[in-house]
Amino acid sequence: MSARFGTSVSLNNSGLEWWKKTTVYHIYLRSFFDANGDGIGDIPGVIEKLDYLKDLGYETVWISPFTQSPHRDFGYDISDYLSVSPQYGDMALVEKLVQEVHRREMRLVFDLVLNHTSDEHPWFKESTSSRDNPKADWYIWRDGKGKNGMRPPNNWRAMAGNKAWTYSPERKQFYYTAFLPFQPDLNYHNPDVKKVMFDVARFWLNKGVDGFRLDIISAIYEDQSLRSNPPSFRVAPSDKSLSIFFQNLKNNFLQEKSFEFATELRNVVDEFDSPPRVLIGESHGEEGLINRFCHNNGKNGLNAIFLFKAISTPFKAENYREMLMTFERHFPEPLIPTLVFANHDRTRLISRLGGSVEKAKLLALFQFTCRGIPFTYFGDEIGIPRVRIPLKQGKDAIAMQHKWVPQFLIDRSAEILNRDECRTPMLWSEKPNAGFCPDCVEPWLPIAESFKKINVEAQTAEPHSLFNFYKKVIRFRNETPALHAGSLEIAHEFCDKSILAYRRILNGQKHTVLLNMSRYTVKSPISSELLLSTHSQSHAHELQPFEGRVLKETSQETALQ
Ligand code: GLC
């Protein structure tokens, strides 16, 4: 394939691959912008808003699945990988989206759900129909245990906490699901499955997509001999481990073969090398294990893997420092960490920060100046809050599965069980329905009540808004090679209980970042040239509560302490 926009874009001025220096904006398609007035976001809506993203300074757009689906998990349950759901558009519109993104010299990443299909996919229907049809082995089927075979083959739980086996009366066997019961796992031990799914990837690569976000890639293989999982003390899932509901999901997630799979998929994607395409995997688990997706015993693998630790790390300088040290230890150059604070499954960032815009600005400064690929979840640039939606009204399949959990427990928890709460529509303006869809239409999820204040139009007009800070810091990163391509050095001598400090270094150019993560005014350990601050008024010798700054370090820099 020929290079699309010349050689200048694949390698930037700093000689770094495009995906290492990029910034990613994650669009939950259903909620971004409704161009056809049916209350649901769509592909034309994304096209219409590309200039918004370009203007903010983002280079890469990742959009959630748009292929045919019964939408029980809103596109993460696919019934045809090669055609477009009419809710979102059609193939011509997807092709137009690719063109429009590239015309703006931006990149496009699709969500690829390799692990499972919908139970309404014709493959699964065929597979279910008998034990000897051509697709009988395309999914993971096993006989049940017990006298009448009605007990599941082992104790495995799925990632969403439910039992991992579902009985099919038709086939009189159990099928396995790593997620929800209507999302049967494909059997990658079967070479035909692998081939067909690699061809799915090729199909979209041929359309020009710049890469994929790989949905629950940690689940792609499971232990073939079905060993039961050991017990664990954990009930709720965590960003560090793969334990849930008193079980360590050791034998159905993060198998050796999954790391090998990353290398195989890399080889497929590398058939399309001009420009090079990117693979970003979704996996929970220890950084020292999941980094193997990126370097499988010295073999090439995924370009990057989501690191979810930042989502649950307490907002404290020492915790962040420790997190950074972990990221750097397990993802040293040429690997690269990812910097992720939110997504379409987790609570809204600003709500986790207690509604503090100051803290949100500080995290934006961190995300766009630290070494790593920054991912912004749509709307976090204006601070869309978590919208409380009772579990019983949930459209999200996880909410439906947990309807029995008392609402008062949910209300106290910082994390969401009803993912609708972080998927409410984008707030574009103070018009009815926040400009997401026409006022005569009911949006698929409610609009955040605070939309008159929190919306793109209002924040564009307000010089010190969160939105304008995002714009400033992203542009600053784009224009500053040390910030998007430099190495990272934790400036331990400036770090203390309140301050997180690091340097980005490239060709002798040094930028020091100081983040005051406390609510106290603290003395600034250095006072060299100020390049950027989260605060509109900065005082050279002190950092205000939650102030973050970028300073240019010179050789004659004066230490104040
Ligand atoms: C991933 C997605 C989530 C989806 C699940 C099943 O975790 O982020 O939204 O429901 O996989 O595909």
Residues whose N, C-alpha, C, O or C-beta is under 5 A from the ligand:
A	BS01	GLC	D73 Y76 F179 D215 I216 D345
